[in-house]
Amino acid sequence: MQRIGRWLVLWQWGFLLLILPLVMYPSGFRGLILLAVPIFWILRKFTLGKFLAASPYDLAIIILLVMTGISIFISFDLSLSLPKILGLLLGITLFYAVLDFSRYLSVWPIVGVYLAGGGLLALVGLMGTVWPPPFEFLNGIRGWLPDRSADIPGAVGGVINQNELAGALAWIAPLALACLLGLGKKLWGRKRSLFFLILVVCLLTIPVLFATVSRGGILAFCGGAVIVVAFFSPLRWRVVLGIGIIIVGFMLVAFGMNPLNQDIVGDVLGLTGRMEIWSRAILAIDDFPLTGMGFNSFRRVIQVLYPLFAIPEDIDLAHAHNHLLQVALDVGLPGLIAYLSIWIISAGLLWEAGRKLVRHGRTDHSSYTLIAGLAGSLVSGWLFGIFDAIALGSRPSFLWWMLIGLTASVNYAVVYSTSQQKVESSEQATEPIIDIRPVPPPIIPTATSRYSKRV
């Protein structure tokens, strides 16, 4: 019985992904989250000894959950906030599920499912988006397939928002690109099926992202792709890339400051509309600094307390078009600090793991490829969040939590394996100790390591 319970706990991330489409629908099925989450946590307590796995993010996540609980009492319409709250709870549960599976088994099955899901998302986007020029020929794809776009979760009137699709793909495409660059040769010689899977994901996600004509999404992906390429480039080319980024940054700033070029973002709102939204969001944060106004409340409150002049009232502003402002609106400044902490911790974990691999000359290891892809995807997501936002708890936000879980997992695999080798070296002559803790195979082998012949 305990073996079955352990198996269910380790594979809970797959179960959560399976019920995710049901939870996304506006009506019904959301009780599955309220039921499944505590069941898995209790099951983990009985099988592995703790309700949740320890991670560097624990304090930040606790603060985020506390502020989420407070937001329930602040929200003026709980029915409006509840879907986002459940989405956040699902994301956090998925984060810990990814952590469990990666520590006890392997991180790569999750990476494979993540990339395959990205390809599926691109296909769904092809069917559920009204494509603008010069990609209007893609609208003909709808004629080849049954018209079920109205059933797509998150589609408004059967149409998926182009910016939201671009933002979701920006979390996936850099990781797929890194796997293609870093693992392509190895997979071509060993497992060509996986090579073609990664290639297909790249050929789906990247062109579809560009077809959205979302300038914010395209800029975000390009920034993430530069980070990925830099990981696999010699030092001199990294310097060239850095100089190029600085030059492009100055050009974008100069372009945006020109009064004649206020449509730098490239959608209905443009930069002018976003600046007006940002100003209203700052006023709202000043009025509700400690608690925020509750999840998903800004879209209703803004026209009542902070009316807009340049944006028509019939435009539904689902968020503040900036991920930092949106988090502060949802869960207050304490929640924003916790959210920023998650980003900072992620950068630190990737930096620590990457430096260890570089210092030991293991840039050819698959974990280095994963670090490059995660860094590119997180940078891409951050850049997209400057001019747009995928709010906490929104339908695609589970992708971000999976990226955070993979970040903690690859750091654990690299850093823990190195420290474990030191323990083995110093205690080689002692009696073996039975330890049930997850111990991944060392990524950085040494002459004294019992894994040195296998790696």
C-alpha positions as CSV (number, residue, x, y, z in Angstrom):
1,M,0.0,0.0,0.0
2,Q,2.8,2.4,0.8
3,R,4.4,1.7,-2.5
4,I,1.2,2.6,-4.3
5,G,0.9,5.8,-2.3
6,R,4.5,6.7,-3.1
7,W,3.9,6.1,-6.7
8,L,0.8,8.3,-6.7
9,V,2.7,11.1,-4.9
10,L,5.6,11.1,-7.3
11,W,3.3,11.1,-10.3
12,Q,0.8,13.7,-9.0
13,W,2.2,16.3,-11.5
14,G,0.8,14.1,-14.3
15,F,-2.5,13.8,-12.7
16,L,-2.7,17.6,-12.1
17,L,-1.9,18.2,-15.8
18,L,-4.6,15.7,-16.8
19,I,-7.3,17.5,-14.8
20,L,-6.0,21.0,-15.9
21,P,-8.3,21.3,-18.9
22,L,-11.3,20.5,-16.8
23,V,-10.3,23.1,-14.2
24,M,-9.9,25.7,-17.0
25,Y,-13.6,25.6,-17.9
26,P,-15.6,28.5,-16.4
27,S,-18.2,26.2,-14.8
28,G,-17.8,23.1,-12.8
29,F,-14.8,20.9,-12.1
30,R,-13.0,23.5,-10.0
31,G,-13.8,21.6,-6.9
32,L,-11.4,19.0,-8.2
33,I,-8.5,21.3,-7.1
34,L,-10.0,21.8,-3.6
35,L,-10.3,18.1,-3.3
36,A,-7.1,16.8,-5.0
37,V,-4.6,19.2,-3.4
38,P,-5.1,18.3,0.3
39,I,-5.4,14.6,-0.6
40,F,-2.0,14.6,-2.3
41,W,-0.5,16.5,0.6
42,I,-1.9,14.1,3.2
43,L,-0.8,11.1,1.1
44,R,2.7,12.6,0.9
45,K,2.8,13.0,4.7
46,F,2.1,9.3,5.2
47,T,4.4,8.0,2.4
48,L,7.4,10.4,2.5
49,G,7.1,11.9,6.0
50,K,6.3,15.5,5.1
51,F,3.4,17.4,3.6
52,L,5.6,19.2,1.1
53,A,9.2,19.0,-0.2
54,A,11.6,21.6,1.2
55,S,12.8,24.2,-1.3
56,P,14.5,27.6,-1.3
57,Y,11.1,29.2,-2.3
58,D,9.2,28.1,0.8
59,L,9.1,31.4,2.6
60,A,8.2,33.4,-0.5
61,I,5.4,30.9,-1.3
62,I,4.1,31.0,2.3
63,I,3.9,34.8,2.2
64,L,2.1,34.6,-1.2
65,L,-0.4,32.1,0.2
66,V,-1.0,34.2,3.3
67,M,-1.7,37.3,1.1
68,T,-3.9,35.2,-1.1
69,G,-6.0,34.2,2.0
70,I,-6.3,37.9,3.0
71,S,-7.3,38.8,-0.5
72,I,-10.4,36.6,-0.1
73,F,-11.8,39.0,2.5
74,I,-10.7,42.1,0.5
75,S,-12.2,41.1,-2.9
76,F,-15.6,42.7,-3.6
77,D,-16.8,39.8,-5.6
78,L,-15.4,36.4,-4.6
79,S,-16.9,34.7,-7.6
80,L,-14.7,36.9,-9.7
81,S,-11.5,36.1,-7.7
82,L,-12.1,32.4,-7.0
83,P,-10.9,31.1,-10.5
84,K,-7.6,33.0,-10.1
85,I,-7.1,31.8,-6.5
86,L,-7.7,28.2,-7.5
87,G,-5.3,28.7,-10.5
88,L,-2.6,29.9,-8.1
89,L,-3.2,27.0,-5.7
90,L,-2.9,24.6,-8.7
91,G,0.4,26.3,-9.8
92,I,2.0,26.0,-6.4
93,T,0.9,22.3,-6.0
94,L,2.3,21.6,-9.5
95,F,5.6,23.3,-8.4
96,Y,6.0,20.9,-5.4
97,A,4.9,17.9,-7.5
98,V,7.6,18.7,-10.1
99,L,10.1,19.0,-7.3
100,D,9.2,15.6,-5.8
101,F,9.4,13.7,-9.1
102,S,12.6,15.3,-10.2
103,R,14.4,14.6,-6.9
104,Y,13.4,11.0,-6.6
105,L,13.3,10.0,-10.3
106,S,14.3,12.4,-13.1
107,V,13.6,15.9,-14.4
108,W,13.6,14.9,-18.1
109,P,10.1,13.3,-18.4
110,I,8.7,16.6,-17.1
111,V,10.7,18.5,-19.6
112,G,9.5,16.3,-22.4
113,V,5.8,16.7,-21.4
114,Y,6.4,20.5,-21.0
115,L,7.7,20.7,-24.5
116,A,5.1,18.4,-26.0
117,G,2.4,20.6,-24.3
118,G,4.0,23.6,-25.9
119,G,3.6,22.1,-29.3
120,L,0.0,21.2,-28.5
121,L,-0.6,24.8,-27.3
122,A,0.7,26.1,-30.6
123,L,-1.6,23.8,-32.5
124,V,-4.6,25.0,-30.4
125,G,-3.5,28.5,-31.1
126,L,-3.6,27.9,-34.8
127,M,-7.2,26.9,-34.6
128,G,-8.4,29.4,-32.0
129,T,-6.8,32.7,-33.1
130,V,-7.9,35.2,-35.7
131,W,-4.6,35.9,-37.5
132,P,-3.8,39.4,-38.6
133,P,-2.0,40.4,-41.8
134,P,0.4,39.3,-43.1
135,F,-0.5,35.9,-41.7
136,E,-4.3,36.0,-42.4
137,F,-3.8,32.9,-44.7
138,L,-3.6,30.9,-41.4
139,N,-7.3,31.5,-40.8
140,G,-8.0,28.9,-43.5
141,I,-6.8,26.2,-41.1
142,R,-10.2,26.5,-39.4
143,G,-11.9,25.4,-42.5
144,W,-10.0,22.1,-42.5
145,L,-11.0,21.1,-39.0
146,P,-14.3,20.9,-37.0
147,D,-15.3,24.2,-35.5
148,R,-14.7,23.6,-31.8
149,S,-12.8,26.8,-31.0
150,A,-15.7,27.9,-28.8
151,D,-14.8,25.0,-26.5
152,I,-11.2,26.1,-26.0
153,P,-10.7,27.2,-22.4
154,G,-9.9,30.9,-22.2
155,A,-11.2,31.7,-25.7
156,V,-13.5,34.7,-25.8
157,G,-16.1,34.2,-28.5
158,G,-14.1,31.3,-29.8
159,V,-11.0,33.5,-30.2
160,I,-7.8,33.2,-28.3
161,N,-6.1,36.5,-27.4
162,Q,-2.9,36.9,-29.5
163,N,-0.8,38.6,-26.8
164,E,-1.7,35.9,-24.2
165,L,-0.8,33.1,-26.7
166,A,2.5,34.9,-27.4
167,G,3.2,35.2,-23.7
168,A,2.6,31.5,-23.1
169,L,4.7,30.5,-26.0
170,A,7.5,32.8,-24.8
171,W,7.8,30.5,-21.8
172,I,8.2,27.4,-24.0
173,A,10.1,28.4,-27.2
174,P,13.5,29.3,-25.5
175,L,13.6,26.0,-23.6
176,A,12.8,24.1,-26.8
177,L,15.5,26.1,-28.7
178,A,18.1,25.3,-25.9
179,C,17.3,21.6,-26.1
180,L,17.7,21.6,-29.9
181,L,21.1,23.4,-29.7
182,G,22.5,21.6,-26.7
183,L,21.1,18.0,-27.2
184,G,20.6,17.9,-30.9
185,K,23.8,16.0,-31.8
186,K,23.5,13.5,-28.9
187,L,19.8,12.8,-29.7
188,W,20.4,12.4,-33.4
189,G,22.9,9.7,-32.7
190,R,21.0,7.9,-29.9
191,K,17.3,8.7,-29.9
192,R,16.1,10.4,-33.1
193,S,12.5,10.2,-32.1
194,L,13.3,12.7,-29.3
195,F,15.3,14.9,-31.7
196,F,12.3,15.1,-34.1
197,L,10.0,15.9,-31.1
198,I,12.1,18.8,-30.1
199,L,12.5,20.0,-33.7
200,V,8.7,19.8,-34.3
201,V,8.1,21.8,-31.0
202,C,10.5,24.5,-32.2
203,L,8.9,24.6,-35.7
204,L,5.5,25.0,-34.1
205,T,6.1,27.4,-31.2
206,I,8.5,29.9,-32.7
207,P,6.7,30.5,-36.0
208,V,3.3,30.7,-34.3
209,L,4.7,33.2,-31.8
210,F,5.9,35.4,-34.6
211,A,2.6,35.0,-36.4
212,T,0.8,36.6,-33.4
213,V,2.5,39.9,-34.4
214,S,2.7,40.6,-30.7
215,R,5.7,42.9,-30.4
216,G,6.0,42.3,-26.7
217,G,6.0,38.5,-27.3
218,I,8.4,38.7,-30.1
219,L,10.8,41.0,-28.2
220,A,10.5,38.7,-25.2
221,F,11.4,35.6,-27.2
222,C,14.3,37.3,-28.9
223,G,15.7,38.3,-25.5
224,G,15.3,34.8,-24.3
225,A,16.9,33.3,-27.4
226,V,19.9,35.6,-27.0
227,I,20.4,34.2,-23.5
228,V,20.2,30.7,-24.8
229,V,22.7,31.3,-27.7
230,A,25.0,33.0,-25.2
231,F,25.2,29.8,-23.2
232,F,26.6,27.9,-26.2
233,S,28.8,30.7,-27.6
234,P,32.5,31.4,-26.9
235,L,33.3,34.4,-24.7
236,R,34.1,36.8,-27.6
237,W,30.6,36.2,-29.1
238,R,29.0,36.8,-25.7
239,V,30.6,40.2,-25.7
240,V,29.3,40.9,-29.1
241,L,25.8,39.8,-28.1
242,G,26.0,42.0,-25.0
243,I,27.0,45.1,-27.0
244,G,24.2,44.3,-29.5
245,I,21.6,44.1,-26.7
246,I,22.7,47.5,-25.3
247,I,22.5,49.1,-28.8
248,V,19.0,47.6,-29.4
249,G,17.9,48.7,-25.9
250,F,18.9,52.3,-26.7
251,M,17.1,52.2,-30.0
252,L,13.9,50.9,-28.4
253,V,14.0,53.6,-25.7
254,A,14.6,56.3,-28.3
255,F,11.8,55.0,-30.5
256,G,9.4,54.8,-27.6
257,M,10.2,58.4,-26.4
258,N,9.4,59.8,-29.8
259,P,5.8,61.2,-29.6
260,L,5.2,60.0,-33.2
261,N,5.9,56.4,-32.3
262,Q,3.7,55.7,-29.3
263,D,2.5,52.4,-30.8
264,I,5.7,50.6,-30.0
265,V,3.7,47.7,-28.4
266,G,1.7,47.2,-31.5
267,D,-1.9,46.5,-30.4
268,V,-5.1,48.5,-29.8
269,L,-3.8,50.0,-26.5
270,G,-0.3,50.9,-27.6
271,L,2.2,52.4,-25.3
272,T,0.0,55.5,-24.6
273,G,-2.9,53.4,-23.4
274,R,-0.6,51.3,-21.3
275,M,0.9,54.3,-19.6
276,E,-2.6,55.5,-18.7
277,I,-3.4,52.0,-17.3
278,W,-0.1,52.0,-15.3
279,S,-0.9,55.4,-13.8
280,R,-4.3,54.1,-12.6
281,A,-2.7,50.9,-11.3
282,I,-0.2,53.0,-9.2
283,L,-3.1,55.0,-7.8
284,A,-4.9,51.8,-6.8
285,I,-1.8,50.3,-5.2
286,D,-1.4,53.6,-3.2
287,D,-5.0,53.2,-2.0
288,F,-4.6,49.4,-1.2
289,P,-0.8,49.0,-0.4
290,L,-0.9,46.2,2.2
291,T,-3.7,44.0,0.9
292,G,-4.2,44.8,-2.7
293,M,-7.8,44.8,-4.0
294,G,-8.2,41.1,-4.5
295,F,-7.6,38.8,-7.5
296,N,-9.2,39.9,-10.8
297,S,-10.8,42.9,-9.2
298,F,-8.8,45.6,-11.1
299,R,-10.8,44.9,-14.3
300,R,-14.0,46.0,-12.6
301,V,-12.8,48.6,-10.1
302,I,-10.7,50.7,-12.6
303,Q,-13.7,52.1,-14.5
304,V,-15.5,53.0,-11.2
305,L,-12.7,54.4,-9.0
306,Y,-10.0,55.3,-11.6
307,P,-11.8,56.0,-14.9
308,L,-9.8,56.1,-18.1
309,F,-10.0,58.8,-20.7
310,A,-8.1,57.4,-23.7
311,I,-9.4,53.9,-23.5
312,P,-13.1,53.1,-24.3
313,E,-15.2,51.5,-21.5
314,D,-16.1,48.6,-23.7
315,I,-12.5,47.3,-23.6
316,D,-12.2,44.7,-20.9
317,L,-8.8,45.2,-19.2
318,A,-8.1,41.8,-17.7
319,H,-4.9,43.1,-16.1
320,A,-2.6,46.1,-15.6
321,H,-0.4,45.1,-18.6
322,N,2.6,44.8,-16.3
323,H,3.2,41.7,-14.2
324,L,4.7,43.5,-11.2
325,L,1.8,46.0,-11.0
326,Q,-0.7,43.3,-11.4
327,V,0.7,41.2,-8.5
328,A,0.7,44.3,-6.3
329,L,-3.0,44.9,-7.2
330,D,-3.9,41.3,-6.5
331,V,-2.0,40.6,-3.2
332,G,-0.5,43.9,-2.1
333,L,3.1,45.0,-1.7
334,P,3.9,42.0,0.6
335,G,2.8,39.7,-2.1
336,L,4.8,41.6,-4.6
337,I,7.9,41.2,-2.5
338,A,7.3,37.4,-2.3
339,Y,6.8,37.3,-6.1
340,L,10.0,39.2,-6.7
341,S,11.8,36.9,-4.3
342,I,10.8,33.9,-6.4
343,W,12.4,35.6,-9.5
344,I,15.5,36.5,-7.6
345,I,15.9,33.0,-6.1
346,S,15.5,31.5,-9.5
347,A,18.2,33.6,-11.0
348,G,20.5,32.7,-8.0
349,L,19.8,29.0,-8.4
350,L,20.5,28.9,-12.1
351,W,23.7,31.0,-11.6
352,E,24.9,28.7,-8.9
353,A,24.3,25.5,-10.9
354,G,25.7,27.0,-14.1
355,R,28.9,28.2,-12.4
356,K,29.5,24.7,-10.9
357,L,29.2,23.0,-14.3
358,V,31.4,25.6,-16.0
359,R,34.0,25.4,-13.2
360,H,34.2,21.6,-13.6
361,G,34.3,21.7,-17.4
362,R,30.9,20.0,-17.8
363,T,29.2,22.4,-20.3
364,D,28.5,19.4,-22.4
365,H,26.2,17.9,-19.8
366,S,22.5,17.8,-20.4
367,S,21.9,19.8,-17.2
368,Y,23.8,22.7,-18.7
369,T,21.4,22.6,-21.6
370,L,18.5,22.7,-19.2
371,I,20.0,25.6,-17.3
372,A,20.4,27.5,-20.6
373,G,16.8,26.8,-21.6
374,L,15.3,27.7,-18.2
375,A,17.3,31.0,-18.1
376,G,16.1,31.9,-21.6
377,S,12.5,31.1,-20.8
378,L,12.5,33.0,-17.5
379,V,14.1,36.0,-19.1
380,S,11.6,35.8,-21.9
381,G,8.7,35.7,-19.4
382,W,10.1,38.7,-17.5
383,L,10.5,40.8,-20.6
384,F,7.0,39.9,-21.8
385,G,5.7,41.0,-18.4
386,I,7.0,44.6,-18.8
387,F,4.4,45.5,-21.4
388,D,1.8,42.8,-20.8
389,A,1.0,40.2,-18.1
390,I,-0.1,36.7,-17.6
391,A,-1.5,37.2,-14.1
392,L,-1.0,34.9,-11.2
393,G,-3.7,32.2,-11.3
394,S,-4.6,32.8,-14.9
395,R,-5.0,29.8,-17.2
396,P,-1.5,29.7,-18.7
397,S,0.3,30.6,-15.4
398,F,0.9,27.0,-14.5
399,L,3.7,27.0,-17.1
400,W,5.6,29.5,-15.0
401,W,5.3,27.4,-11.9
402,M,6.6,24.4,-13.8
403,L,9.6,26.5,-14.9
404,I,10.2,27.4,-11.3
405,G,10.0,23.8,-10.3
406,L,12.4,22.7,-13.0
407,T,14.8,25.5,-11.8
408,A,14.9,24.2,-8.3
409,S,15.2,20.6,-9.5
410,V,18.2,21.2,-11.8
411,N,20.0,23.2,-9.0
412,Y,19.4,20.3,-6.6
413,A,20.7,17.8,-9.1
414,V,23.9,19.8,-9.8
415,V,24.7,21.2,-6.4
416,Y,23.6,18.3,-4.2
417,S,25.5,15.8,-6.4
418,T,28.7,17.7,-5.9
419,S,28.4,18.0,-2.1
420,Q,27.5,14.3,-2.0
421,Q,30.7,13.4,-3.7
422,K,32.7,15.2,-0.9
423,V,30.8,13.2,1.7
424,E,31.6,9.9,-0.1
425,S,35.2,10.8,-0.4
426,S,35.7,11.6,3.3
427,E,33.6,8.6,4.5
428,Q,34.8,6.0,2.0
429,A,36.1,3.7,4.7
430,T,33.1,3.9,7.0
431,E,30.2,1.5,7.3
432,P,27.5,2.2,4.6
433,I,24.5,4.1,5.9
434,I,21.0,3.3,4.7
435,D,19.5,6.7,3.6
436,I,16.0,7.1,2.1
437,R,16.7,10.6,1.0
438,P,16.6,11.2,-2.8
439,V,20.2,11.1,-4.1
440,P,20.6,11.9,-7.8
441,P,23.6,10.5,-9.7
442,P,26.5,12.9,-9.5
443,I,26.6,15.2,-12.5
444,I,30.3,16.1,-11.8
445,P,32.2,12.8,-11.4
446,T,35.4,12.4,-9.4
447,A,38.0,9.6,-9.3
448,T,36.6,8.6,-5.9
449,S,33.0,8.7,-6.8
450,R,31.1,5.4,-7.1
451,Y,29.4,6.9,-10.2
452,S,32.6,7.9,-11.9
453,K,32.5,5.0,-14.4
454,R,28.9,5.5,-15.3
455,V,28.9,9.2,-16.1
